[in-house]
């Protein structure tokens, strides 16, 4: 049996690129789990909330680090 993972991976990467937490959560089964930084997030609602927090925190960090680099030039 061969597993063709191209479509699910493409869907996940497209959702990541779009920063679409709902679409990311739909890439998982209803009882799917994400393990990130020592914590487990179970189910689509928990995964959606995790992704929203990660996106918000990453965006904040990127803005901060970009501003800091510009100030040191």
Secondary structure, DSSP 8 states (H G I E B T S, - for coil): -----HHHHHHHHHHHHHT-HHHHHHTS-TT-EEEETTEEEESHHHHHHHHHHHHHHHHHHHHHHHHHHHHT-
